[in-house]
Amino acid sequence: MKNIELKVVDNILTIQVDLTKEFGPSSSGKTIIIATTEGNVPIPDHEDKKIGLNVYHKKS
């Protein structure tokens, strides 16, 4: 995972992303990646559940 923190408290999933960071262009080159799980990953302490997340913006 890049720039994503997952935390579960009392069965509530919290996702934290620093929106000031960038990791370069997407594979298509059309967007800039801010954060990604790089596919589906297990949720902490709930491995039977998965999350896949991408945060990006359009390339300037």
CHARMM-style PDB file with segment names, atoms N, HN, CA, C and O in Angstrom:
ATOM      1  N   MET     1       0.850  -1.187   0.000  1.00  0.00      PROA
ATOM      2  CA  MET     1       0.000   0.000   0.000  1.00  0.00      PROA
ATOM      3  C   MET     1       0.889   1.240   0.000  1.00  0.00      PROA
ATOM      4  O   MET     1       1.952   1.272   0.619  1.00  0.00      PROA
ATOM      5  N   LYS     2       0.430   2.231  -0.695  1.00  0.00      PROA
ATOM      6  HN  LYS     2      -0.434   2.205  -1.198  1.00  0.00      PROA
ATOM      7  CA  LYS     2       1.146   3.504  -0.751  1.00  0.00      PROA
ATOM      8  C   LYS     2       0.247   4.601  -0.213  1.00  0.00      PROA
ATOM      9  O   LYS     2      -0.816   4.882  -0.767  1.00  0.00      PROA
ATOM     10  N   ASN     3       0.697   5.229   0.896  1.00  0.00      PROA
ATOM     11  HN  ASN     3       1.561   5.001   1.346  1.00  0.00      PROA
ATOM     12  CA  ASN     3       0.041   6.419   1.436  1.00  0.00      PROA
ATOM     13  C   ASN     3      -1.376   6.158   1.933  1.00  0.00      PROA
ATOM     14  O   ASN     3      -2.210   7.062   1.900  1.00  0.00      PROA
ATOM     15  N   ILE     4      -1.668   4.943   2.392  1.00  0.00      PROA
ATOM     16  HN  ILE     4      -0.990   4.208   2.419  1.00  0.00      PROA
ATOM     17  CA  ILE     4      -2.991   4.625   2.934  1.00  0.00      PROA
ATOM     18  C   ILE     4      -2.814   3.945   4.278  1.00  0.00      PROA
ATOM     19  O   ILE     4      -2.040   2.996   4.409  1.00  0.00      PROA
ATOM     20  N   GLU     5      -3.539   4.438   5.278  1.00  0.00      PROA
ATOM     21  HN  GLU     5      -4.168   5.208   5.171  1.00  0.00      PROA
ATOM     22  CA  GLU     5      -3.568   3.790   6.580  1.00  0.00      PROA
ATOM     23  C   GLU     5      -4.984   3.299   6.836  1.00  0.00      PROA
ATOM     24  O   GLU     5      -5.941   4.070   6.763  1.00  0.00      PROA
ATOM     25  N   LEU     6      -5.110   2.009   7.137  1.00  0.00      PROA
ATOM     26  HN  LEU     6      -4.333   1.383   7.196  1.00  0.00      PROA
ATOM     27  CA  LEU     6      -6.406   1.409   7.466  1.00  0.00      PROA
ATOM     28  C   LEU     6      -6.417   1.077   8.943  1.00  0.00      PROA
ATOM     29  O   LEU     6      -5.467   0.490   9.461  1.00  0.00      PROA
ATOM     30  N   LYS     7      -7.501   1.456   9.632  1.00  0.00      PROA
ATOM     31  HN  LYS     7      -8.272   1.933   9.211  1.00  0.00      PROA
ATOM     32  CA  LYS     7      -7.618   1.172  11.052  1.00  0.00      PROA
ATOM     33  C   LYS     7      -9.061   0.780  11.343  1.00  0.00      PROA
ATOM     34  O   LYS     7      -9.995   1.401  10.835  1.00  0.00      PROA
ATOM     35  N   VAL     8      -9.238  -0.260  12.169  1.00  0.00      PROA
ATOM     36  HN  VAL     8      -8.479  -0.764  12.582  1.00  0.00      PROA
ATOM     37  CA  VAL     8     -10.579  -0.678  12.583  1.00  0.00      PROA
ATOM     38  C   VAL     8     -10.690  -0.487  14.092  1.00  0.00      PROA
ATOM     39  O   VAL     8      -9.895  -1.029  14.860  1.00  0.00      PROA
ATOM     40  N   VAL     9     -11.693   0.295  14.504  1.00  0.00      PROA
ATOM     41  HN  VAL     9     -12.339   0.735  13.880  1.00  0.00      PROA
ATOM     42  CA  VAL     9     -11.990   0.508  15.917  1.00  0.00      PROA
ATOM     43  C   VAL     9     -13.480   0.296  16.097  1.00  0.00      PROA
ATOM     44  O   VAL     9     -14.289   0.956  15.445  1.00  0.00      PROA
ATOM     45  N   ASP    10     -13.851  -0.634  16.991  1.00  0.00      PROA
ATOM     46  HN  ASP    10     -13.194  -1.170  17.520  1.00  0.00      PROA
ATOM     47  CA  ASP    10     -15.265  -0.949  17.240  1.00  0.00      PROA
ATOM     48  C   ASP    10     -16.005  -1.281  15.944  1.00  0.00      PROA
ATOM     49  O   ASP    10     -17.130  -0.832  15.724  1.00  0.00      PROA
ATOM     50  N   ASN    11     -15.355  -2.072  15.095  1.00  0.00      PROA
ATOM     51  HN  ASN    11     -14.441  -2.437  15.273  1.00  0.00      PROA
ATOM     52  CA  ASN    11     -15.915  -2.523  13.817  1.00  0.00      PROA
ATOM     53  C   ASN    11     -16.186  -1.401  12.818  1.00  0.00      PROA
ATOM     54  O   ASN    11     -16.972  -1.578  11.887  1.00  0.00      PROA
ATOM     55  N   ILE    12     -15.539  -0.247  13.003  1.00  0.00      PROA
ATOM     56  HN  ILE    12     -14.901  -0.103  13.759  1.00  0.00      PROA
ATOM     57  CA  ILE    12     -15.628   0.869  12.055  1.00  0.00      PROA
ATOM     58  C   ILE    12     -14.276   1.004  11.369  1.00  0.00      PROA
ATOM     59  O   ILE    12     -13.255   1.200  12.028  1.00  0.00      PROA
ATOM     60  N   LEU    13     -14.274   0.897  10.023  1.00  0.00      PROA
ATOM     61  HN  LEU    13     -15.104   0.737   9.488  1.00  0.00      PROA
ATOM     62  CA  LEU    13     -13.051   1.035   9.234  1.00  0.00      PROA
ATOM     63  C   LEU    13     -12.810   2.513   8.953  1.00  0.00      PROA
ATOM     64  O   LEU    13     -13.682   3.215   8.443  1.00  0.00      PROA
ATOM     65  N   THR    14     -11.603   2.972   9.299  1.00  0.00      PROA
ATOM     66  HN  THR    14     -10.894   2.401   9.713  1.00  0.00      PROA
ATOM     67  CA  THR    14     -11.188   4.337   9.005  1.00  0.00      PROA
ATOM     68  C   THR    14     -10.040   4.278   8.013  1.00  0.00      PROA
ATOM     69  O   THR    14      -9.089   3.517   8.189  1.00  0.00      PROA
ATOM     70  N   ILE    15     -10.139   5.086   6.971  1.00  0.00      PROA
ATOM     71  HN  ILE    15     -10.912   5.704   6.828  1.00  0.00      PROA
ATOM     72  CA  ILE    15      -9.120   5.158   5.931  1.00  0.00      PROA
ATOM     73  C   ILE    15      -8.485   6.537   6.005  1.00  0.00      PROA
ATOM     74  O   ILE    15      -9.183   7.551   5.980  1.00  0.00      PROA
ATOM     75  N   GLN    16      -7.145   6.574   6.097  1.00  0.00      PROA
ATOM     76  HN  GLN    16      -6.578   5.750   6.117  1.00  0.00      PROA
ATOM     77  CA  GLN    16      -6.451   7.850   6.165  1.00  0.00      PROA
ATOM     78  C   GLN    16      -5.486   7.952   4.991  1.00  0.00      PROA
ATOM     79  O   GLN    16      -4.680   7.052   4.753  1.00  0.00      PROA
ATOM     80  N   VAL    17      -5.580   9.080   4.247  1.00  0.00      PROA
ATOM     81  HN  VAL    17      -6.235   9.811   4.440  1.00  0.00      PROA
ATOM     82  CA  VAL    17      -4.745   9.329   3.074  1.00  0.00      PROA
ATOM     83  C   VAL    17      -4.222  10.761   3.158  1.00  0.00      PROA
ATOM     84  O   VAL    17      -4.983  11.698   3.396  1.00  0.00      PROA
ATOM     85  N   ASP    18      -2.912  10.915   2.960  1.00  0.00      PROA
ATOM     86  HN  ASP    18      -2.294  10.153   2.767  1.00  0.00      PROA
ATOM     87  CA  ASP    18      -2.320  12.250   2.889  1.00  0.00      PROA
ATOM     88  C   ASP    18      -2.489  12.756   1.460  1.00  0.00      PROA
ATOM     89  O   ASP    18      -1.823  12.268   0.548  1.00  0.00      PROA
ATOM     90  N   LEU    19      -3.371  13.725   1.261  1.00  0.00      PROA
ATOM     91  HN  LEU    19      -3.912  14.122   2.002  1.00  0.00      PROA
ATOM     92  CA  LEU    19      -3.695  14.223  -0.071  1.00  0.00      PROA
ATOM     93  C   LEU    19      -2.610  15.128  -0.657  1.00  0.00      PROA
ATOM     94  O   LEU    19      -2.731  15.563  -1.802  1.00  0.00      PROA
ATOM     95  N   THR    20      -1.555  15.418   0.107  1.00  0.00      PROA
ATOM     96  HN  THR    20      -1.457  15.064   1.037  1.00  0.00      PROA
ATOM     97  CA  THR    20      -0.474  16.259  -0.403  1.00  0.00      PROA
ATOM     98  C   THR    20       0.605  15.447  -1.119  1.00  0.00      PROA
ATOM     99  O   THR    20       1.472  16.026  -1.772  1.00  0.00      PROA
ATOM    100  N   LYS    21       0.568  14.121  -1.009  1.00  0.00      PROA
ATOM    101  HN  LYS    21      -0.137  13.651  -0.478  1.00  0.00      PROA
ATOM    102  CA  LYS    21       1.602  13.274  -1.626  1.00  0.00      PROA
ATOM    103  C   LYS    21       1.180  12.806  -3.010  1.00  0.00      PROA
ATOM    104  O   LYS    21      -0.008  12.694  -3.314  1.00  0.00      PROA
ATOM    105  N   GLU    22       2.179  12.536  -3.837  1.00  0.00      PROA
ATOM    106  HN  GLU    22       3.144  12.626  -3.590  1.00  0.00      PROA
ATOM    107  CA  GLU    22       1.937  11.982  -5.172  1.00  0.00      PROA
ATOM    108  C   GLU    22       2.960  10.888  -5.440  1.00  0.00      PROA
ATOM    109  O   GLU    22       4.090  10.962  -4.958  1.00  0.00      PROA
ATOM    110  N   PHE    23       2.565   9.862  -6.215  1.00  0.00      PROA
ATOM    111  HN  PHE    23       1.647   9.803  -6.607  1.00  0.00      PROA
ATOM    112  CA  PHE    23       3.440   8.745  -6.529  1.00  0.00      PROA
ATOM    113  C   PHE    23       3.664   8.583  -8.027  1.00  0.00      PROA
ATOM    114  O   PHE    23       4.056   7.511  -8.489  1.00  0.00      PROA
ATOM    115  N   GLY    24       3.415   9.640  -8.780  1.00  0.00      PROA
ATOM    116  HN  GLY    24       3.096  10.511  -8.404  1.00  0.00      PROA
ATOM    117  CA  GLY    24       3.673   9.594 -10.208  1.00  0.00      PROA
ATOM    118  C   GLY    24       2.454   9.197 -11.012  1.00  0.00      PROA
ATOM    119  O   GLY    24       1.366   9.015 -10.467  1.00  0.00      PROA
ATOM    120  N   PRO    25       2.649   9.063 -12.326  1.00  0.00      PROA
ATOM    121  CA  PRO    25       1.519   8.794 -13.218  1.00  0.00      PROA
ATOM    122  C   PRO    25       0.995   7.365 -13.099  1.00  0.00      PROA
ATOM    123  O   PRO    25       1.720   6.445 -12.721  1.00  0.00      PROA
ATOM    124  N   SER    26      -0.274   7.210 -13.430  1.00  0.00      PROA
ATOM    125  HN  SER    26      -0.863   7.957 -13.737  1.00  0.00      PROA
ATOM    126  CA  SER    26      -0.882   5.883 -13.519  1.00  0.00      PROA
ATOM    127  C   SER    26      -0.306   5.162 -14.724  1.00  0.00      PROA
ATOM    128  O   SER    26       0.432   5.758 -15.508  1.00  0.00      PROA
ATOM    129  N   SER    27      -0.633   3.892 -14.880  1.00  0.00      PROA
ATOM    130  HN  SER    27      -1.233   3.408 -14.243  1.00  0.00      PROA
ATOM    131  CA  SER    27      -0.104   3.128 -16.013  1.00  0.00      PROA
ATOM    132  C   SER    27      -0.580   3.696 -17.352  1.00  0.00      PROA
ATOM    133  O   SER    27       0.124   3.591 -18.355  1.00  0.00      PROA
ATOM    134  N   SER    28      -1.775   4.297 -17.369  1.00  0.00      PROA
ATOM    135  HN  SER    28      -2.348   4.382 -16.554  1.00  0.00      PROA
ATOM    136  CA  SER    28      -2.272   4.896 -18.616  1.00  0.00      PROA
ATOM    137  C   SER    28      -1.639   6.264 -18.873  1.00  0.00      PROA
ATOM    138  O   SER    28      -1.627   6.747 -20.005  1.00  0.00      PROA
ATOM    139  N   GLY    29      -1.109   6.888 -17.805  1.00  0.00      PROA
ATOM    140  HN  GLY    29      -1.119   6.495 -16.885  1.00  0.00      PROA
ATOM    141  CA  GLY    29      -0.512   8.213 -17.935  1.00  0.00      PROA
ATOM    142  C   GLY    29      -1.507   9.347 -17.887  1.00  0.00      PROA
ATOM    143  O   GLY    29      -1.121  10.511 -18.003  1.00  0.00      PROA
ATOM    144  N   LYS    30      -2.783   9.036 -17.719  1.00  0.00      PROA
ATOM    145  HN  LYS    30      -3.097   8.091 -17.625  1.00  0.00      PROA
ATOM    146  CA  LYS    30      -3.819  10.074 -17.731  1.00  0.00      PROA
ATOM    147  C   LYS    30      -4.022  10.729 -16.364  1.00  0.00      PROA
ATOM    148  O   LYS    30      -4.531  11.846 -16.281  1.00  0.00      PROA
ATOM    149  N   THR    31      -3.628  10.037 -15.293  1.00  0.00      PROA
ATOM    150  HN  THR    31      -3.214   9.129 -15.360  1.00  0.00      PROA
ATOM    151  CA  THR    31      -3.838  10.553 -13.948  1.00  0.00      PROA
ATOM    152  C   THR    31      -2.563  10.423 -13.124  1.00  0.00      PROA
ATOM    153  O   THR    31      -1.642   9.692 -13.488  1.00  0.00      PROA
ATOM    154  N   ILE    32      -2.526  11.151 -11.999  1.00  0.00      PROA
ATOM    155  HN  ILE    32      -3.274  11.745 -11.703  1.00  0.00      PROA
ATOM    156  CA  ILE    32      -1.421  11.083 -11.042  1.00  0.00      PROA
ATOM    157  C   ILE    32      -1.932  10.363  -9.794  1.00  0.00      PROA
ATOM    158  O   ILE    32      -2.966  10.732  -9.236  1.00  0.00      PROA
ATOM    159  N   ILE    33      -1.213   9.352  -9.368  1.00  0.00      PROA
ATOM    160  HN  ILE    33      -0.373   9.052  -9.821  1.00  0.00      PROA
ATOM    161  CA  ILE    33      -1.615   8.547  -8.211  1.00  0.00      PROA
ATOM    162  C   ILE    33      -1.247   9.275  -6.925  1.00  0.00      PROA
ATOM    163  O   ILE    33      -0.110   9.711  -6.747  1.00  0.00      PROA
ATOM    164  N   ILE    34      -2.219   9.398  -6.035  1.00  0.00      PROA
ATOM    165  HN  ILE    34      -3.143   9.044  -6.179  1.00  0.00      PROA
ATOM    166  CA  ILE    34      -2.016   9.984  -4.708  1.00  0.00      PROA
ATOM    167  C   ILE    34      -1.877   8.868  -3.672  1.00  0.00      PROA
ATOM    168  O   ILE    34      -1.041   8.953  -2.772  1.00  0.00      PROA
ATOM    169  N   ALA    35      -2.689   7.834  -3.800  1.00  0.00      PROA
ATOM    170  HN  ALA    35      -3.368   7.765  -4.531  1.00  0.00      PROA
ATOM    171  CA  ALA    35      -2.633   6.703  -2.870  1.00  0.00      PROA
ATOM    172  C   ALA    35      -3.251   5.485  -3.540  1.00  0.00      PROA
ATOM    173  O   ALA    35      -4.148   5.614  -4.374  1.00  0.00      PROA
ATOM    174  N   THR    36      -2.764   4.294  -3.170  1.00  0.00      PROA
ATOM    175  HN  THR    36      -2.036   4.190  -2.493  1.00  0.00      PROA
ATOM    176  CA  THR    36      -3.328   3.068  -3.730  1.00  0.00      PROA
ATOM    177  C   THR    36      -3.050   1.883  -2.813  1.00  0.00      PROA
ATOM    178  O   THR    36      -2.016   1.820  -2.149  1.00  0.00      PROA
ATOM    179  N   THR    37      -3.982   0.959  -2.790  1.00  0.00      PROA
ATOM    180  HN  THR    37      -4.822   1.010  -3.329  1.00  0.00      PROA
ATOM    181  CA  THR    37      -3.744  -0.305  -2.104  1.00  0.00      PROA
ATOM    182  C   THR    37      -3.039  -1.286  -3.039  1.00  0.00      PROA
ATOM    183  O   THR    37      -2.643  -2.370  -2.610  1.00  0.00      PROA
ATOM    184  N   GLU    38      -2.881  -0.922  -4.296  1.00  0.00      PROA
ATOM    185  HN  GLU    38      -3.203  -0.042  -4.644  1.00  0.00      PROA
ATOM    186  CA  GLU    38      -2.261  -1.769  -5.323  1.00  0.00      PROA
ATOM    187  C   GLU    38      -3.009  -3.091  -5.464  1.00  0.00      PROA
ATOM    188  O   GLU    38      -2.415  -4.169  -5.465  1.00  0.00      PROA
ATOM    189  N   GLY    39      -4.326  -2.974  -5.584  1.00  0.00      PROA
ATOM    190  HN  GLY    39      -4.808  -2.098  -5.584  1.00  0.00      PROA
ATOM    191  CA  GLY    39      -5.186  -4.160  -5.682  1.00  0.00      PROA
ATOM    192  C   GLY    39      -5.977  -4.344  -4.404  1.00  0.00      PROA
ATOM    193  O   GLY    39      -5.993  -3.466  -3.542  1.00  0.00      PROA
ATOM    194  N   ASN    40      -6.633  -5.488  -4.281  1.00  0.00      PROA
ATOM    195  HN  ASN    40      -6.619  -6.202  -4.982  1.00  0.00      PROA
ATOM    196  CA  ASN    40      -7.446  -5.762  -3.099  1.00  0.00      PROA
ATOM    197  C   ASN    40      -6.574  -6.310  -1.980  1.00  0.00      PROA
ATOM    198  O   ASN    40      -5.754  -7.202  -2.196  1.00  0.00      PROA
ATOM    199  N   VAL    41      -6.761  -5.763  -0.773  1.00  0.00      PROA
ATOM    200  HN  VAL    41      -7.427  -5.038  -0.597  1.00  0.00      PROA
ATOM    201  CA  VAL    41      -5.995  -6.190   0.397  1.00  0.00      PROA
ATOM    202  C   VAL    41      -6.947  -6.489   1.549  1.00  0.00      PROA
ATOM    203  O   VAL    41      -8.035  -5.918   1.616  1.00  0.00      PROA
ATOM    204  N   PRO    42      -6.545  -7.385   2.464  1.00  0.00      PROA
ATOM    205  CA  PRO    42      -7.400  -7.680   3.623  1.00  0.00      PROA
ATOM    206  C   PRO    42      -7.488  -6.481   4.562  1.00  0.00      PROA
ATOM    207  O   PRO    42      -6.533  -5.717   4.701  1.00  0.00      PROA
ATOM    208  N   ILE    43      -8.626  -6.328   5.196  1.00  0.00      PROA
ATOM    209  HN  ILE    43      -9.402  -6.948   5.083  1.00  0.00      PROA
ATOM    210  CA  ILE    43      -8.823  -5.291   6.206  1.00  0.00      PROA
ATOM    211  C   ILE    43      -8.223  -5.805   7.517  1.00  0.00      PROA
ATOM    212  O   ILE    43      -8.447  -6.958   7.885  1.00  0.00      PROA
ATOM    213  N   PRO    44      -7.459  -4.959   8.230  1.00  0.00      PROA
ATOM    214  CA  PRO    44      -6.818  -5.409   9.465  1.00  0.00      PROA
ATOM    215  C   PRO    44      -7.812  -6.035  10.452  1.00  0.00      PROA
ATOM    216  O   PRO    44      -8.873  -5.473  10.721  1.00  0.00      PROA
ATOM    217  N   ASP    45      -7.451  -7.193  10.978  1.00  0.00      PROA
ATOM    218  HN  ASP    45      -6.588  -7.649  10.759  1.00  0.00      PROA
ATOM    219  CA  ASP    45      -8.264  -7.939  11.957  1.00  0.00      PROA
ATOM    220  C   ASP    45      -9.592  -8.436  11.386  1.00  0.00      PROA
ATOM    221  O   ASP    45     -10.436  -8.928  12.135  1.00  0.00      PROA
ATOM    222  N   HSD    46      -9.789  -8.316  10.075  1.00  0.00      PROA
ATOM    223  HN  HSD    46      -9.103  -7.916   9.466  1.00  0.00      PROA
ATOM    224  CA  HSD    46     -10.995  -8.799   9.384  1.00  0.00      PROA
ATOM    225  C   HSD    46     -10.560  -9.356   8.028  1.00  0.00      PROA
ATOM    226  O   HSD    46     -11.047  -8.926   6.982  1.00  0.00      PROA
ATOM    227  N   GLU    47      -9.643 -10.312   8.061  1.00  0.00      PROA
ATOM    228  HN  GLU    47      -9.248 -10.662   8.910  1.00  0.00      PROA
ATOM    229  CA  GLU    47      -9.005 -10.813   6.847  1.00  0.00      PROA
ATOM    230  C   GLU    47      -9.978 -11.413   5.836  1.00  0.00      PROA
ATOM    231  O   GLU    47      -9.634 -11.572   4.665  1.00  0.00      PROA
ATOM    232  N   ASP    48     -11.189 -11.748   6.282  1.00  0.00      PROA
ATOM    233  HN  ASP    48     -11.468 -11.619   7.233  1.00  0.00      PROA
ATOM    234  CA  ASP    48     -12.189 -12.279   5.350  1.00  0.00      PROA
ATOM    235  C   ASP    48     -12.822 -11.173   4.501  1.00  0.00      PROA
ATOM    236  O   ASP    48     -13.549 -11.450   3.547  1.00  0.00      PROA
ATOM    237  N   LYS    49     -12.537  -9.924   4.859  1.00  0.00      PROA
ATOM    238  HN  LYS    49     -11.946  -9.699   5.634  1.00  0.00      PROA
ATOM    239  CA  LYS    49     -13.053  -8.771   4.119  1.00  0.00      PROA
ATOM    240  C   LYS    49     -11.885  -8.074   3.441  1.00  0.00      PROA
ATOM    241  O   LYS    49     -10.787  -8.007   3.994  1.00  0.00      PROA
ATOM    242  N   LYS    50     -12.123  -7.553   2.240  1.00  0.00      PROA
ATOM    243  HN  LYS    50     -13.015  -7.607   1.791  1.00  0.00      PROA
ATOM    244  CA  LYS    50     -11.057  -6.925   1.455  1.00  0.00      PROA
ATOM    245  C   LYS    50     -11.465  -5.514   1.032  1.00  0.00      PROA
ATOM    246  O   LYS    50     -12.646  -5.168   0.990  1.00  0.00      PROA
ATOM    247  N   ILE    51     -10.444  -4.712   0.722  1.00  0.00      PROA
ATOM    248  HN  ILE    51      -9.485  -4.993   0.756  1.00  0.00      PROA
ATOM    249  CA  ILE    51     -10.674  -3.371   0.198  1.00  0.00      PROA
ATOM    250  C   ILE    51      -9.680  -3.123  -0.936  1.00  0.00      PROA
ATOM    251  O   ILE    51      -8.529  -3.556  -0.879  1.00  0.00      PROA
ATOM    252  N   GLY    52     -10.144  -2.423  -1.959  1.00  0.00      PROA
ATOM    253  HN  GLY    52     -11.079  -2.071  -2.006  1.00  0.00      PROA
ATOM    254  CA  GLY    52      -9.288  -1.955  -3.046  1.00  0.00      PROA
ATOM    255  C   GLY    52      -9.554  -0.479  -3.232  1.00  0.00      PROA
ATOM    256  O   GLY    52     -10.694  -0.079  -3.466  1.00  0.00      PROA
ATOM    257  N   LEU    53      -8.519   0.337  -3.131  1.00  0.00      PROA
ATOM    258  HN  LEU    53      -7.593   0.012  -2.941  1.00  0.00      PROA
ATOM    259  CA  LEU    53      -8.723   1.784  -3.156  1.00  0.00      PROA
ATOM    260  C   LEU    53      -7.651   2.461  -4.002  1.00  0.00      PROA
ATOM    261  O   LEU    53      -6.466   2.143  -3.893  1.00  0.00      PROA
ATOM    262  N   ASN    54      -8.075   3.390  -4.838  1.00  0.00      PROA
ATOM    263  HN  ASN    54      -9.037   3.649  -4.926  1.00  0.00      PROA
ATOM    264  CA  ASN    54      -7.172   4.256  -5.587  1.00  0.00      PROA
ATOM    265  C   ASN    54      -7.636   5.695  -5.408  1.00  0.00      PROA
ATOM    266  O   ASN    54      -8.818   6.001  -5.562  1.00  0.00      PROA
ATOM    267  N   VAL    55      -6.696   6.571  -5.082  1.00  0.00      PROA
ATOM    268  HN  VAL    55      -5.735   6.322  -4.956  1.00  0.00      PROA
ATOM    269  CA  VAL    55      -6.967   8.006  -4.993  1.00  0.00      PROA
ATOM    270  C   VAL    55      -6.048   8.667  -6.015  1.00  0.00      PROA
ATOM    271  O   VAL    55      -4.842   8.420  -6.025  1.00  0.00      PROA
ATOM    272  N   TYR    56      -6.624   9.512  -6.877  1.00  0.00      PROA
ATOM    273  HN  TYR    56      -7.604   9.713  -6.869  1.00  0.00      PROA
ATOM    274  CA  TYR    56      -5.823  10.109  -7.963  1.00  0.00      PROA
ATOM    275  C   TYR    56      -6.443  11.435  -8.395  1.00  0.00      PROA
ATOM    276  O   TYR    56      -7.562  11.775  -8.011  1.00  0.00      PROA
ATOM    277  N   HSD    57      -5.687  12.171  -9.199  1.00  0.00      PROA
ATOM    278  HN  HSD    57      -4.778  11.895  -9.511  1.00  0.00      PROA
ATOM    279  CA  HSD    57      -6.235  13.377  -9.830  1.00  0.00      PROA
ATOM    280  C   HSD    57      -5.798  13.404 -11.289  1.00  0.00      PROA
ATOM    281  O   HSD    57      -4.836  12.744 -11.681  1.00  0.00      PROA
ATOM    282  N   LYS    58      -6.528  14.181 -12.078  1.00  0.00      PROA
ATOM    283  HN  LYS    58      -7.309  14.717 -11.759  1.00  0.00      PROA
ATOM    284  CA  LYS    58      -6.192  14.310 -13.487  1.00  0.00      PROA
ATOM    285  C   LYS    58      -4.835  14.961 -13.644  1.00  0.00      PROA
ATOM    286  O   LYS    58      -4.464  15.843 -12.870  1.00  0.00      PROA
ATOM    287  N   LYS    59      -4.103  14.524 -14.643  1.00  0.00      PROA
ATOM    288  HN  LYS    59      -4.405  13.807 -15.271  1.00  0.00      PROA
ATOM    289  CA  LYS    59      -2.797  15.095 -14.940  1.00  0.00      PROA
ATOM    290  C   LYS    59      -2.980  16.522 -15.445  1.00  0.00      PROA
ATOM    291  O   LYS    59      -3.855  16.784 -16.270  1.00  0.00      PROA
ATOM    292  N   SER    60      -2.167  17.431 -14.959  1.00  0.00      PROA
ATOM    293  HN  SER    60      -1.456  17.219 -14.288  1.00  0.00      PROA
ATOM    294  CA  SER    60      -2.267  18.849 -15.368  1.00  0.00      PROA
ATOM    295  C   SER    60      -1.724  19.054 -16.762  1.00  0.00      PROA
ATOM    296  OT1 SER    60      -1.727  20.177 -17.267  1.00  0.00      PROA
TER     297      SER     60
END
